Amino acid sequence: MTSFDAGVIAAVTGHMNGDHTDDNLLIVQAFAEPNATAARMTGLNGESGEWVADVDGVERTVRVPWLGPVTDRASIRTEVVALYRAACEKTGVAPNEH
């Protein structure tokens, strides 16, 4: 399993939580917790992204597997975008162009 140093994880989660809060929620709703009302990205590795989701007032940690390989920082972005687009397709939401 590929792991990333704390600086990479902080940069990715900071970006996702600062600029893509709606995307976090959509990914979590589509692939882990359909009833989530909020979600923030808290971690990642080569196999999955990790989010904390608010479901009925309770925080739950969920992991969503990547759709393709994640081996370096560039592939993290590729896979987050792939998850977002797949979540849009699954939920019928029109994707935003980021």
Secondary structure, 3 states (H helix, E strand, C coil): CCCCCHHHHHHHHHHHHHHCHHHHHHHHHHHCCCCEEEEEEEEECCCEEEEEEEECCEEEEEEEECCCCCCCHHHHHHHHHHHHHHHHHHHCCCCCCC
